[in-house]
Amino acid sequence: MHWLPVTHQDSSITCSNDMGILTTHGQEQRYISPTTGICRRLIVQAVTPSGKFEVAIKDHTNDASKLAIWLLTHSPFKGWIIFEWIAKSVWFALKLLWPIVWFLVDFFYNNASGDSEDDTDSSYTGYYKPYLRQFQGQLWAARSRMEHSSRVKEEADMTTRTHACYPRVLMIRSSNQNEWVRCADRDTIIHAKYIAISYRATDVYSRGPREKKEKAQFTDEVRAAVLGQQFNAYWLDLECLGETPSEENLDVYCMSDVYRRAETTLIMLGRADSGEKECWMSWGGRVWTFPEALLSSRLCYKFRDREEVESLSLFQLANLAYTNSEDEQAIINAYAGGKDPLERLERLTLLKSAIWRRAMAGFPTLSGPPLPPKSDMVGGASVTGKGYKPHKAEQVYALMGFFEHRIQPNHDEDELRALARLSMANDSDRIADRMVSMLPSTITPGACWYADNDIYDANLWDILPEIQVAGVTENGALVLDGCRAAAIRWKNFPEIPFTTPFSVRRKIVGYIPYFSWPFIISGLSIIPDTSRAGGIALIVIGLFLLFLSPRLFLYSRSGRIIDKQPWLIGVKGVVDKGTVESHLYGGSIAHFPRMYFTPSGSLFSKPEQLSRRIG
């Protein structure tokens, strides 16, 4: 898929053709001509034209075929149609004369010049008309690290690890057993067994003057629970997330490893007196609930107004915190017991769907800027300094913990660009590459490649892409490598070259109409000088052949079609199969169906009862 940069300026648009030449035009729909590469106004053929940019359906089939069909289907003895019938008969006769004249001119011209080139040939090639539009501009993020990317990299001063074996920061109880300290010393952290804390920010504090006090109270509850589980270290984002943008990005990058390496993940729920079910559903609606739960080696939970800490299995967690979704049930069955394993791509696709349903529903945004991230996606704001700044692409960063390769978080990118970068980093999964091949029920104007579903019920793992995402632009559009695109013809039906089975009889019959004019011309030439009777006989034979020519001409072009030039043709409205057939191939005498509905892949493919399946 190739894109052209356009610049809006008041009521005009500036675009470039396939040669990079800029042109300015109005707001009407335009297209790049597959023949000339020039930007042209889009004219649409319609069953019922309306407006200045719509025209009646027109075709370029052989005019002689159209005239022959009309002459055979209309009787000259019905009213005043005799004059029209005579006029069209004369025009049909001249149509038969034109190929003879063209043959003679071409013959003598070639003999005289010895050099000719016909660039208007409409013979069969087997390929669609080329799509000449190409990407022009800079990639916001390129697949190859050697290519230039215009995006601002917040992680330029960071040393990254693909998978971290220990957290960057832990809260560790000091040796005098009286206070907790924020420890960033590697030698101390790698020897510490710790608990990772999971919670929802709205269950802990609310924005306002009491926020700091509520956070401190929650921290005391966490520390008491950690000591009760016989641990002297814990990880809580309120205290362990970085203070600088680089540290924040690194912590989000390694977030899944924090829960992977923890001895236990403690889920801190709200107050049970407000309803246990509500507490569980509140916690289960977070973006990070799946990485925290599925990647942890052991789970336990505690209500804030109770002292007990209870252990928890994934199946119990699913029944308590997750909705009765088939996707979530399949994920839990795959991670909990391993008896119902999912293929990697299917598992990642289900995880994406489950995470996308949480916290920021409606991704991607249909219009306007992206929705602002929720303040409780990770857990809340830092107790130190200015606080944690949530990322716009929090969903993607929560999902990437399940991938083999990750991307560095960036505060400036949205979900679409982050998802494209994550897909490019994991070539074996190629999620964005597969989404391009899907047709979603709702196509968003901002990023038409994104697909959560397909109107043909195809899944990502059903698709084997032949294209590759080369990069993503600043507005979230994908630049594809190896994409084969075809132009759609909207203005009319083109002339379709086609072939029929070889037949000696049709071949001979096809030449007979063209002998009518040589007979007539020969008769006219010999009447004055040679033989009046012979000349009249030749003229009569020629006129007789002209009278039979419509039927003979159509018979020569009959027969089933075995090969034809591929085209993509658009029509506004509904046209039946017979009408389309006449516009594409003209007419014939023998009734050979020249168009069929494919047995699969179309809403029109509804076989009759007890009928054979053909295709």
Secondary structure, 3 states (H helix, E strand, C coil): CCCCCCEEECCEEEEECCCCCEEEECCCCEEECCCCCCEEECCEEECCCCCCCEEECCECCCHHHHHHHHHHHCCCCCCCHHHHHHHHHHHHHHHHHHHHHHHHHHHHHHHHHCCCCCCCCCCCCCCCCECCCCCCCCCCEECCCCCCCCCCCCCCCCCCCCCCCCCCCEEEECCCCCCEEEECCHHHHCCCCCEEEEECHHHCCCCCCCHHHHHHHHHHHHHHHHHHCCCCEEECHHHHCCCCHHHHHHHHHCHHHHHHHCCEEEEEECCHHHCHHHHHHHHHCCCCHHHHHHCCCCEEEEECCCCCCEEECHHHHHHHHCCCCHHHHHHHHHHHCCCCCCCHHHHHHHHHHHHHCCCCCCCCCCCCCCCCCCCCCCCCCCCCCCCCCCCCCHHHHHHHHHCCCCCCCCCCCCHHHHHHHHHHHCCCCCHHHHHHCCCCCCCCCCCCCCCCCCCCCCCHHHCCCCCEEEEECCCCCEEEECCCCECEECCCECCCCEECCCCHHHHHHHHHHHHHHHHHHHHHHHCCCCCHHHHHHHHHHHHHHHHHHHHHHHHHCCCCCCEECCCEECCECCCCHHHHHHHHHCCCCCCCCCCCCCCCCCCCCCCCCCCCCCC
